[in-house]
Amino acid sequence: MPLLSCRLCGKIFTSSGGRTCSACHARLDKLYPRVREYLRDNPSVGFNVEMVSEALEVDIRDVQGLVDLGYLSRDIGRQTDVDTLRRQKLAQEFESSLKQMRDTSDQRGDVGKSSAASYGQQRYGDKGKKK
């Protein structure tokens, strides 16, 4: 195992993969739920690392460590709203596509037939199809 210095506290430790020592990692694990809860309780406020560390009265390096390690996203408050809007838009597009396919099928008179056709069937019809 290589010797590394912790990116948060600077102590030298043996590592099997991470860049933080076990003490700092345990501290970040305890801090993460507090930060997450604080960000969820205040979704409309734009945050940065300094504001969060001041509000929770913790070391700014710990909050920055959470961001660097991937625990937090920079747009955590808005991310859920953006994802929800994207999902809603995708669902609406999917529903309109299905409606358009049904309308096209109804206009052709394919109501009783299977509307799923392969590319070859759409392009060449039923030519050469064994009956």
Solvent accessible surface area in square Angstrom, and as a share of the most:
residue,aa,sasa,rsa
1,M,173,0.77
2,P,85,0.54
3,L,123,0.61
4,L,43,0.22
5,S,54,0.35
6,C,5,0.03
7,R,115,0.42
8,L,18,0.09
9,C,56,0.33
10,G,47,0.45
11,K,117,0.50
12,I,128,0.65
13,F,36,0.15
14,T,81,0.47
15,S,5,0.03
16,S,106,0.68
17,G,65,0.62
18,G,44,0.42
19,R,110,0.40
20,T,14,0.08
21,C,9,0.05
22,S,96,0.62
23,A,57,0.44
24,C,1,0.01
25,H,77,0.34
26,A,51,0.39
27,R,100,0.37
28,L,0,0.00
29,D,67,0.35
30,K,159,0.68
31,L,10,0.05
32,Y,52,0.20
33,P,59,0.37
34,R,118,0.43
35,V,0,0.00
36,R,76,0.28
37,E,108,0.48
38,Y,57,0.22
39,L,8,0.04
40,R,164,0.60
41,D,100,0.52
42,N,46,0.24
43,P,71,0.44
44,S,109,0.70
45,V,71,0.41
46,G,64,0.62
47,F,47,0.20
48,N,83,0.43
49,V,25,0.14
50,E,95,0.42
51,M,80,0.36
52,V,6,0.03
53,S,6,0.04
54,E,115,0.52
55,A,52,0.40
56,L,27,0.13
57,E,158,0.71
58,V,36,0.20
59,D,59,0.31
60,I,80,0.41
61,R,142,0.52
62,D,11,0.06
63,V,2,0.01
64,Q,60,0.27
65,G,1,0.01
66,L,0,0.00
67,V,26,0.15
68,D,81,0.42
69,L,61,0.30
70,G,60,0.58
71,Y,66,0.25
72,L,16,0.08
73,S,58,0.37
74,R,183,0.67
75,D,63,0.33
76,I,45,0.23
77,G,15,0.15
78,R,151,0.55
79,Q,69,0.31
80,T,87,0.51
81,D,83,0.43
82,V,56,0.32
83,D,41,0.21
84,T,63,0.36
85,L,115,0.57
86,R,155,0.56
87,R,164,0.60
88,Q,97,0.43
89,K,127,0.54
90,L,121,0.60
91,A,49,0.38
92,Q,123,0.54
93,E,88,0.40
94,F,128,0.53
95,E,114,0.51
96,S,67,0.43
97,S,50,0.32
98,L,57,0.29
99,K,123,0.52
100,Q,126,0.56
101,M,112,0.50
102,R,147,0.54
103,D,59,0.31
104,T,54,0.32
105,S,17,0.11
106,D,82,0.43
107,Q,155,0.69
108,R,172,0.63
109,G,51,0.49
110,D,30,0.16
111,V,111,0.64
112,G,82,0.79
113,K,145,0.61
114,S,93,0.60
115,S,76,0.49
116,A,89,0.69
117,A,46,0.36
118,S,63,0.40
119,Y,154,0.59
120,G,32,0.30
121,Q,72,0.32
122,Q,128,0.57
123,R,153,0.56
124,Y,127,0.48
125,G,37,0.36
126,D,90,0.47
127,K,169,0.71
128,G,83,0.80
129,K,111,0.47
130,K,189,0.80
131,K,222,0.94
